[in-house]
């Protein structure tokens, strides 16, 4: 009895397996270009409404297994018009026609000039004097501190002569490693050697406060090392200050302030 039951189970299993295997139908075919009859490599062939699909090979041929027939296949390729083809199991040969081509290309732009030179292999910031003045600061060093992330300028307390000016410093590499140019020419460094416990101790740098902001047209900041071109004093970067050309005009700036208690007025 047990032997008969075992044989019956094996027979049912074999019949079920055969039914499942016969339920799968393989659809073959090819996809070509309707204009020159050339094979389309990588064309998509998908059973419509499902995720079951495949792609054509180098000869434009494909093979796809489906669970039942008839079935509708969606054939598509980039730049061509898609087609829906219904088949009952026979080979499917599809010719795709090129899709609509753009006749006119409209280029939309703006007059905005980016602050950073995009086409340059190194990061260069081009900052106008209007941007500097928008910070509300008085000195050039403080203006650059608010506009250039890699620029550092800390106002010194009473510590010898270093309290009178602040050197330029890029990427915290020290003032002697930051080159400052005026119209492309080197700006003279300060004769003072920092001997106190202040930023740039033991070094010399350029006094940025000696350059009036009213004389500046723009500031170009190279935020990367340029020692190969300028020397060891440009390891941290280069600051090129471009002066105004209208030297026949005079600019005068007035500033004033007062506290919230209406005392301590300054002019």
C-alpha positions as CSV (number, residue, x, y, z in Angstrom):
1,X,0.0,0.0,0.0
2,X,2.8,2.4,0.9
3,X,4.7,1.5,-2.2
4,X,1.6,2.2,-4.4
5,X,1.1,5.6,-2.7
6,X,4.8,6.5,-3.2
7,X,4.6,5.7,-6.9
8,X,1.4,7.7,-7.3
9,X,3.1,10.8,-5.7
10,X,6.1,10.5,-8.1
11,X,3.7,10.2,-11.1
12,X,1.8,13.3,-10.1
13,X,5.0,15.2,-9.6
14,X,6.3,14.2,-13.0
15,X,3.0,15.2,-14.6
16,X,3.0,18.6,-12.8
17,X,6.6,19.2,-13.9
18,X,5.8,18.4,-17.5
19,X,2.8,20.7,-17.4
20,X,4.9,23.6,-16.0
21,X,7.7,23.0,-18.6
22,X,5.2,22.9,-21.4
23,X,3.5,26.2,-20.1
24,X,6.6,28.2,-21.0
25,X,6.7,29.4,-24.6
26,X,9.9,30.9,-26.2
27,X,9.4,33.8,-28.6
28,X,12.2,34.6,-31.0
29,X,12.7,37.3,-33.5
30,X,14.7,40.3,-34.6
31,X,14.7,44.1,-34.5
32,X,16.0,46.1,-37.4
33,X,16.2,49.7,-38.6
34,X,13.5,50.4,-41.1
35,X,15.6,52.9,-43.1
36,X,18.6,50.7,-43.9
37,X,17.6,47.3,-42.6
38,X,20.5,47.3,-40.2
39,X,20.4,45.3,-36.9
40,X,19.7,47.3,-33.7
41,X,21.9,46.3,-30.8
42,X,20.3,46.7,-27.4
43,X,16.7,47.2,-28.5
44,X,14.2,46.5,-25.7
45,X,11.6,43.8,-26.1
46,X,9.1,43.6,-23.2
47,X,5.9,41.8,-22.6
48,X,3.4,44.6,-22.5
49,X,2.2,45.5,-19.0
50,X,4.9,43.4,-17.3
51,X,8.6,43.6,-16.4
52,X,9.4,40.4,-18.3
53,X,11.7,41.4,-21.1
54,X,15.0,41.1,-22.9
55,X,17.4,43.0,-25.2
56,X,18.6,42.2,-28.7
57,X,22.1,41.0,-29.4
58,X,24.7,42.3,-31.8
59,X,22.8,40.8,-34.7
60,X,19.5,42.3,-33.6
61,X,18.1,38.9,-32.5
62,X,16.3,38.2,-29.3
63,X,14.7,35.2,-27.4
64,X,12.1,35.7,-24.7
65,X,10.2,33.1,-22.6
66,X,6.5,33.9,-21.9
67,X,4.0,32.1,-19.8
68,X,1.2,32.0,-22.3
69,X,0.2,32.9,-25.9
70,X,-1.0,35.0,-27.6
71,X,1.1,37.8,-26.1
72,X,1.7,41.4,-27.0
73,X,5.4,42.6,-27.1
74,X,6.5,46.2,-26.9
75,X,9.6,46.8,-28.9
76,X,11.5,50.1,-28.3
77,X,14.9,51.7,-29.0
78,X,16.3,55.1,-28.2
79,X,15.6,57.5,-31.1
80,X,13.0,55.2,-32.7
81,X,9.2,55.0,-32.6
82,X,8.1,52.1,-30.4
83,X,5.9,49.3,-31.7
84,X,3.4,46.8,-30.1
85,X,3.4,43.4,-31.8
86,X,1.0,40.5,-31.0
87,X,2.2,37.0,-31.6
88,X,0.9,33.5,-30.9
89,X,4.3,31.9,-30.7
90,X,5.6,32.5,-34.2
91,X,8.8,34.5,-34.9
92,X,8.6,38.3,-34.6
93,X,10.5,40.4,-37.0
94,X,10.2,44.2,-36.3
95,X,11.4,47.2,-38.2
96,X,11.6,50.4,-36.2
97,X,11.3,53.7,-37.9
98,X,13.4,56.7,-36.6
99,X,11.5,59.0,-34.3
100,X,10.9,62.7,-34.7
101,X,14.0,64.8,-35.0
102,X,14.5,68.2,-33.5
103,X,14.4,70.9,-36.1
104,X,15.4,73.9,-34.1
105,X,17.4,74.1,-30.9
106,X,16.8,77.0,-28.7
107,X,19.7,77.9,-26.4
108,X,18.6,79.8,-23.2
109,X,21.3,81.7,-21.3
110,X,21.8,84.6,-18.9
111,X,24.1,87.5,-18.5
112,X,25.1,86.3,-15.0
113,X,28.9,85.9,-14.6
114,X,29.8,83.2,-12.2
115,X,32.1,84.2,-9.3
116,X,34.3,81.2,-9.8
117,X,36.0,80.6,-13.1
118,X,34.4,77.3,-14.2
119,X,36.6,76.6,-17.1
120,X,39.8,77.0,-15.1
121,X,41.7,73.9,-13.9
122,X,42.2,75.6,-10.6
123,X,39.7,77.4,-8.4
124,X,39.8,81.2,-9.1
125,X,37.3,83.5,-7.4
126,X,36.6,86.9,-9.1
127,X,35.1,89.2,-6.6
128,X,33.9,92.7,-7.5
129,X,34.2,95.7,-5.3
130,X,30.4,95.8,-5.0
131,X,30.5,92.4,-3.4
132,X,33.2,93.4,-1.0
133,X,31.4,96.5,0.1
134,X,28.2,94.5,0.6
135,X,29.8,92.8,3.6
136,X,29.5,96.1,5.6
137,X,33.2,95.9,6.6
138,X,35.7,98.7,6.4
139,X,39.1,97.1,5.7
140,X,39.9,94.9,2.7
141,X,41.1,92.1,5.0
142,X,37.7,91.9,6.7
143,X,35.8,92.1,3.4
144,X,37.8,89.2,2.0
145,X,37.2,87.2,5.3
146,X,33.5,87.5,4.8
147,X,33.6,86.6,1.0
148,X,36.4,84.0,0.6
149,X,36.0,80.9,2.7
150,X,39.7,80.0,2.6
151,X,40.9,83.5,3.5
152,X,41.7,84.2,7.2
153,X,42.2,87.5,8.9
154,X,42.1,87.9,12.7
155,X,42.2,91.3,14.3
156,X,45.1,91.4,16.7
157,X,45.0,92.7,20.3
158,X,47.7,94.9,21.7
159,X,50.7,92.8,20.9
160,X,53.5,94.9,19.7
161,X,53.2,96.4,16.2
162,X,51.1,93.4,14.9
163,X,48.1,95.2,16.4
164,X,48.3,97.8,13.6
165,X,47.7,95.5,10.6
166,X,46.6,92.0,9.7
167,X,48.5,89.9,7.1
168,X,46.8,87.9,4.3
169,X,46.5,84.2,5.0
170,X,45.0,81.5,2.8
171,X,44.2,78.0,4.0
172,X,45.9,78.6,7.4
173,X,49.3,78.1,5.8
174,X,50.7,81.4,7.1
175,X,51.2,84.9,5.6
176,X,54.6,84.2,4.1
177,X,53.1,81.4,2.0
178,X,50.3,83.6,0.5
179,X,51.3,85.8,-2.5
180,X,49.7,89.2,-2.8
181,X,49.8,91.0,-6.2
182,X,48.7,94.5,-7.2
183,X,47.7,94.5,-10.9
184,X,49.7,91.3,-11.4
185,X,52.9,92.7,-9.6
186,X,54.2,91.6,-6.2
187,X,53.1,93.7,-3.3
188,X,55.9,94.5,-0.9
189,X,55.8,92.6,2.4
190,X,55.9,94.3,5.8
191,X,59.3,94.9,7.4
192,X,58.0,93.7,10.7
193,X,58.8,90.2,11.8
194,X,56.1,88.7,14.1
195,X,57.8,87.6,17.3
196,X,54.7,87.5,19.6
197,X,52.2,84.7,20.0
198,X,50.0,85.9,17.2
199,X,49.1,84.2,13.8
200,X,52.1,84.0,11.6
201,X,54.6,84.0,14.4
202,X,58.1,84.3,13.0
203,X,56.9,85.3,9.5
204,X,56.3,88.4,7.5
205,X,53.3,89.3,5.4
206,X,51.5,91.9,3.4
207,X,49.6,94.6,5.2
208,X,46.1,94.3,3.5
209,X,44.9,97.5,5.3
210,X,47.4,99.6,3.4
211,X,45.3,99.1,0.3
212,X,42.2,101.3,0.3
213,X,39.0,99.6,-0.8
214,X,38.0,102.7,-2.8
215,X,40.9,102.1,-5.1
216,X,39.9,98.5,-5.9
217,X,38.0,97.4,-8.9
218,X,38.0,93.7,-8.2
219,X,40.0,91.0,-6.4
220,X,41.0,87.7,-7.9
221,X,41.8,84.9,-5.5
222,X,43.6,81.7,-6.6
223,X,42.6,79.2,-3.8
224,X,45.2,76.6,-4.7
225,X,48.9,76.2,-4.6
226,X,50.8,78.1,-7.4
227,X,54.4,77.7,-6.3
228,X,55.4,76.2,-9.6
229,X,54.6,79.5,-11.3
230,X,55.2,82.1,-8.7
231,X,57.6,80.6,-6.2
232,X,57.5,79.3,-2.6
233,X,55.5,82.3,-1.3
234,X,52.5,81.1,-3.4
235,X,52.1,77.7,-1.7
236,X,48.8,78.7,-0.1
237,X,47.5,80.6,-3.1
238,X,47.6,84.0,-4.8
239,X,45.5,87.2,-4.2
240,X,45.6,89.6,-7.2
241,X,44.1,93.0,-6.5
242,X,43.0,94.9,-9.6
243,X,42.9,98.7,-9.1
244,X,40.5,101.1,-10.7
245,X,41.6,102.9,-13.9
246,X,39.6,106.1,-13.4
247,X,42.3,107.7,-11.4
248,X,41.1,111.2,-12.2
249,X,38.1,110.8,-9.8
250,X,38.2,110.9,-6.0
251,X,36.1,108.7,-3.8
252,X,35.2,109.6,-0.2
253,X,33.5,107.3,2.2
254,X,31.8,108.3,5.4
255,X,30.8,105.9,8.2
256,X,29.0,106.4,11.5
257,X,27.6,104.3,14.2
258,X,25.9,104.4,17.6
259,X,24.9,101.8,20.2
260,X,21.3,100.7,21.1
261,X,21.5,103.0,24.1
262,X,22.2,106.0,21.9
263,X,25.6,106.5,23.3
264,X,29.1,105.9,22.2
265,X,28.6,107.5,18.8
266,X,31.5,107.1,16.3
267,X,32.2,109.0,13.0
